[in-house]
Amino acid sequence: MFRDGPGRRGESFKGFELARARIYKPAKTAMQSGRAKTRKWVLDFEPGSARKVEPLMGWTSSGDTNAQVTLRFDTKEEAVAYAVKHGIEYQLSEPRTQRRSIKAYADNFKFGRQSLWTH
């Protein structure tokens, strides 16, 4: 999505092109049991330039400050509306549906069980 006008996506300022973003709903990590940080939609900017390693200390740096920005929205429509309003090119990633297999605890000890024992 390219828009015309000063400071809009698609324009270059002395070889610098404005940032692209991705909109997604984060997945639950394996280290958490709750779903607290998975309810909101996230707008992240793609890195505009490669990271460089500082030779003396070995720290990584970049001139791109958009990589530090993470915006959270309650709905997908709000995130898309924000990107459109500010002329940001975006890529929308729909979340995968969670498949759950409901089993009883006793199924872990069934005779003729298909999977291997873990203990």
PASEBA-1860 file (N, C-alpha, C; in nm, 3 decimals):
! residues 119
1> MFRDGPGR> 0.084/-0.115/0.000/0.000/0.000/0.000/0.090/0.123/0.000 ~ 0.086/0.197/-0.106/0.167/0.317/-0.118/0.074/0.438/-0.126 ~ 0.107/0.541/-0.050/0.026/0.661/-0.052/0.115/0.778/-0.092 ~ 0.054/0.875/-0.155/0.128/0.994/-0.196/0.123/1.098/-0.085 ~ 0.219/1.185/-0.087/0.222/1.293/0.010/0.352/1.291/0.088 ~ 0.384/1.401/0.151/0.511/1.407/0.224/0.510/1.313/0.344 ~ 0.617/1.238/0.358/0.632/1.150/0.472/0.549/1.024/0.466 ~ 0.497/0.991/0.351/0.414/0.872/0.339/0.496/0.755/0.291
9> RGESFKGF> 0.445/0.636/0.310/0.510/0.511/0.269/0.539/0.515/0.120 ~ 0.655/0.465/0.083/0.691/0.462/-0.058/0.786/0.573/-0.097 ~ 0.793/0.677/-0.016/0.886/0.786/-0.044/1.023/0.754/0.013 ~ 1.124/0.807/-0.046/1.259/0.791/0.005/1.311/0.927/0.049 ~ 1.380/0.928/0.161/1.446/1.048/0.208/1.595/1.021/0.201 ~ 1.659/1.064/0.093/1.802/1.042/0.070/1.839/0.895/0.086 ~ 1.764/0.810/0.020/1.794/0.667/0.022/1.732/0.592/0.138 ~ 1.666/0.659/0.231/1.604/0.593/0.346/1.457/0.573/0.317
17> ELARARIY> 1.411/0.451/0.327/1.270/0.422/0.302/1.199/0.400/0.435 ~ 1.075/0.444/0.444/1.000/0.431/0.569/0.973/0.284/0.602 ~ 0.946/0.257/0.727/0.940/0.120/0.778/0.814/0.046/0.735 ~ 0.828/-0.085/0.730/0.715/-0.175/0.709/0.683/-0.238/0.843 ~ 0.560/-0.285/0.859/0.520/-0.343/0.986/0.450/-0.476/0.962 ~ 0.443/-0.555/1.068/0.363/-0.676/1.064/0.267/-0.672/1.180 ~ 0.146/-0.718/1.154/0.040/-0.721/1.254/0.009/-0.867/1.281 ~ 0.015/-0.906/1.407/-0.009/-1.046/1.442/-0.061/-1.055/1.585
25> KPAKTAMQ> -0.112/-1.173/1.617/-0.155/-1.203/1.753/-0.055/-1.302/1.809 ~ 0.020/-1.268/1.915/0.127/-1.355/1.962/0.075/-1.488/2.015 ~ 0.155/-1.592/1.996/0.122/-1.725/2.045/0.166/-1.739/2.190 ~ 0.106/-1.831/2.259/0.143/-1.859/2.397/0.278/-1.929/2.399 ~ 0.368/-1.884/2.483/0.499/-1.948/2.489/0.490/-2.075/2.573 ~ 0.587/-2.162/2.557/0.588/-2.287/2.632/0.619/-2.264/2.780 ~ 0.672/-2.150/2.814/0.713/-2.123/2.952/0.602/-2.061/3.037 ~ 0.487/-2.035/2.979/0.379/-1.977/3.058/0.254/-2.063/3.047
33> SGRAKTRK> 0.179/-2.072/3.155/0.058/-2.153/3.152/-0.064/-2.069/3.116 ~ -0.060/-1.940/3.143/-0.173/-1.854/3.114/-0.168/-1.798/2.973 ~ -0.273/-1.725/2.936/-0.282/-1.667/2.803/-0.288/-1.515/2.810 ~ -0.227/-1.455/2.913/-0.239/-1.312/2.937/-0.182/-1.227/2.825 ~ -0.067/-1.261/2.771/-0.004/-1.177/2.668/-0.042/-1.217/2.527 ~ -0.144/-1.300/2.513/-0.183/-1.345/2.380/-0.316/-1.287/2.335 ~ -0.376/-1.202/2.415/-0.510/-1.151/2.382/-0.508/-1.030/2.289 ~ -0.402/-0.953/2.292/-0.397/-0.830/2.211/-0.324/-0.853/2.080
41> WVLDFEPG> -0.355/-0.770/1.982/-0.287/-0.772/1.853/-0.165/-0.682/1.862 ~ -0.056/-0.722/1.798/0.071/-0.650/1.806/0.111/-0.597/1.669 ~ 0.157/-0.473/1.665/0.213/-0.414/1.544/0.361/-0.392/1.570 ~ 0.446/-0.467/1.500/0.592/-0.456/1.510/0.647/-0.406/1.378 ~ 0.753/-0.329/1.384/0.818/-0.282/1.263/0.931/-0.376/1.224 ~ 0.945/-0.400/1.094/1.056/-0.480/1.044/1.185/-0.399/1.057 ~ 1.297/-0.466/1.079/1.424/-0.391/1.087/1.455/-0.323/0.955 ~ 1.488/-0.195/0.962/1.518/-0.119/0.842/1.661/-0.132/0.796
49> SARKVEPL> 1.750/-0.166/0.889/1.890/-0.183/0.854/1.947/-0.299/0.936 ~ 2.057/-0.353/0.887/2.119/-0.466/0.956/2.188/-0.418/1.084 ~ 2.194/-0.506/1.181/2.266/-0.474/1.304/2.415/-0.484/1.281 ~ 2.488/-0.399/1.350/2.634/-0.399/1.338/2.694/-0.435/1.473 ~ 2.806/-0.506/1.471/2.876/-0.541/1.594/2.984/-0.437/1.619 ~ 2.980/-0.378/1.738/3.080/-0.279/1.776/3.209/-0.353/1.809 ~ 3.321/-0.317/1.747/3.442/-0.399/1.759/3.505/-0.403/1.898 ~ 3.497/-0.297/1.975/3.565/-0.294/2.103/3.493/-0.378/2.208
57> MGWTSSGD> 3.364/-0.353/2.228/3.290/-0.423/2.334/3.210/-0.542/2.282 ~ 3.186/-0.548/2.152/3.108/-0.658/2.096/2.958/-0.638/2.105 ~ 2.913/-0.518/2.139/2.772/-0.489/2.146/2.715/-0.478/2.006 ~ 2.587/-0.508/1.991/2.522/-0.489/1.862/2.448/-0.357/1.863 ~ 2.448/-0.291/1.748/2.379/-0.163/1.738/2.314/-0.152/1.601 ~ 2.222/-0.057/1.594/2.153/-0.031/1.469/2.106/0.113/1.470 ~ 2.099/0.173/1.354/2.050/0.310/1.345/1.898/0.315/1.336 ~ 1.835/0.200/1.334/1.690/0.191/1.317/1.623/0.187/1.455
65> TNAQVTLR> 1.554/0.294/1.493/1.487/0.296/1.623/1.347/0.236/1.618 ~ 1.294/0.211/1.499/1.161/0.151/1.490/1.159/0.008/1.543 ~ 1.273/-0.058/1.547/1.278/-0.195/1.598/1.245/-0.199/1.747 ~ 1.255/-0.088/1.816/1.225/-0.082/1.959/1.077/-0.058/1.987 ~ 1.000/-0.025/1.884/0.860/0.012/1.902/0.771/-0.110/1.883 ~ 0.687/-0.135/1.983/0.585/-0.240/1.975/0.453/-0.178/2.019 ~ 0.355/-0.180/1.931/0.224/-0.124/1.962/0.125/-0.237/1.981 ~ 0.039/-0.226/2.083/-0.061/-0.330/2.112/-0.200/-0.271/2.094
73> FDTKEEAV> -0.289/-0.352/2.034/-0.426/-0.311/2.007/-0.521/-0.420/2.054 ~ -0.643/-0.380/2.091/-0.742/-0.477/2.137/-0.797/-0.561/2.023 ~ -0.811/-0.502/1.905/-0.867/-0.577/1.792/-0.777/-0.563/1.669 ~ -0.797/-0.655/1.577/-0.722/-0.653/1.451/-0.758/-0.529/1.371 ~ -0.885/-0.491/1.374/-0.931/-0.376/1.297/-0.865/-0.247/1.345 ~ -0.845/-0.234/1.476/-0.777/-0.115/1.529/-0.633/-0.107/1.480 ~ -0.564/-0.220/1.477/-0.425/-0.223/1.431/-0.416/-0.188/1.283 ~ -0.505/-0.243/1.203/-0.505/-0.214/1.059/-0.541/-0.068/1.035
81> AYAVKHGI> -0.639/-0.016/1.110/-0.678/0.125/1.094/-0.562/0.218/1.129 ~ -0.485/0.185/1.232/-0.369/0.266/1.270/-0.266/0.267/1.157 ~ -0.239/0.149/1.101/-0.140/0.140/0.993/-0.185/0.218/0.870 ~ -0.312/0.208/0.837/-0.365/0.280/0.720/-0.362/0.431/0.745 ~ -0.401/0.473/0.865/-0.405/0.616/0.897/-0.266/0.679/0.888 ~ -0.163/0.606/0.930/-0.028/0.661/0.931/0.053/0.623/0.808 ~ -0.011/0.561/0.710/0.057/0.529/0.585/0.165/0.424/0.598 ~ 0.146/0.329/0.686/0.245/0.223/0.709/0.206/0.100/0.628
89> EYQLSEPR> 0.299/0.050/0.550/0.275/-0.075/0.479/0.280/-0.188/0.581 ~ 0.183/-0.279/0.576/0.177/-0.383/0.678/0.150/-0.519/0.617 ~ 0.186/-0.622/0.692/0.157/-0.760/0.658/0.075/-0.817/0.773 ~ -0.042/-0.871/0.744/-0.132/-0.922/0.846/-0.118/-1.073/0.855 ~ -0.091/-1.124/0.975/-0.080/-1.268/0.998/-0.194/-1.311/1.089 ~ -0.280/-1.396/1.037/-0.393/-1.446/1.116/-0.343/-1.553/1.213 ~ -0.399/-1.559/1.334/-0.355/-1.662/1.429/-0.408/-1.799/1.390 ~ -0.331/-1.901/1.424/-0.376/-2.037/1.399/-0.476/-2.076/1.507
97> TQRRSIKA> -0.571/-2.159/1.470/-0.667/-2.205/1.569/-0.602/-2.312/1.655 ~ -0.635/-2.310/1.782/-0.575/-2.403/1.876/-0.655/-2.533/1.875 ~ -0.585/-2.644/1.850/-0.650/-2.775/1.853/-0.627/-2.836/1.990 ~ -0.733/-2.877/2.054/-0.721/-2.938/2.185/-0.776/-3.079/2.179 ~ -0.704/-3.172/2.237/-0.754/-3.308/2.247/-0.791/-3.332/2.393 ~ -0.918/-3.348/2.417/-0.969/-3.367/2.551/-0.954/-3.515/2.587 ~ -0.881/-3.541/2.694/-0.861/-3.679/2.739/-0.879/-3.685/2.889 ~ -0.903/-3.804/2.935/-0.910/-3.827/3.079/-0.770/-3.860/3.130
105> YADNFKFG> -0.746/-3.835/3.256/-0.616/-3.865/3.315/-0.589/-4.015/3.310 ~ -0.692/-4.095/3.321/-0.676/-4.241/3.319/-0.625/-4.292/3.185 ~ -0.641/-4.213/3.078/-0.591/-4.255/2.946/-0.439/-4.268/2.945 ~ -0.370/-4.203/3.037/-0.224/-4.215/3.044/-0.180/-4.355/3.085 ~ -0.267/-4.432/3.148/-0.231/-4.563/3.201/-0.308/-4.676/3.135 ~ -0.368/-4.651/3.019/-0.447/-4.753/2.950/-0.361/-4.869/2.904 ~ -0.421/-4.987/2.903/-0.356/-5.104/2.846/-0.368/-5.091/2.694 ~ -0.261/-5.120/2.620/-0.265/-5.108/2.475/-0.247/-4.964/2.428
113> RQSLWTH> -0.183/-4.886/2.508/-0.160/-4.745/2.477/-0.068/-4.733/2.355 ~ -0.094/-4.635/2.268/-0.022/-4.621/2.141/0.114/-4.552/2.157 ~ 0.124/-4.454/2.244/0.251/-4.381/2.257/0.338/-4.444/2.365 ~ 0.465/-4.406/2.367/0.561/-4.463/2.460/0.540/-4.409/2.601 ~ 0.580/-4.488/2.699/0.575/-4.444/2.838/0.687/-4.343/2.862 ~ 0.660/-4.246/2.943/0.762/-4.145/2.971/0.829/-4.165/3.105 ~ 0.788/-4.266/3.181/0.851/-4.289/3.312/0.880/-4.436/3.332
END
